[in-house]
């Protein structure tokens, strides 16, 4: 199944025409239709995924799961490297977070 076919099916299941989906995602006129012949930008694909409430991996056919998989990590495992919004979480901030989670 192509990207455009997958988007058409999802849009229809959500009650959207491709034109309506295009507008809801804030894309230029007929942008989604153009994906029949060219690849979308990452930003535009993400916008469509957000409107349809699915992952970009699902739209691209990389996964059959419509949502992103969530990872579980042990905050006590010091071998992990934590980030938030692209920035490293310092040891002090992690200690504060752990105290807050413990209610102390």
Secondary structure, 3 states (H helix, E strand, C coil): CCHHHHHHHHHHHCCCCHHHHHHHCCCCCCHHHHCCCCCCCHHHHHHHHHHHCCCHHHHCCCCCCCCCCCCCCCCCCCCCCCEECCEECCHHHHHHHHHHHHCC
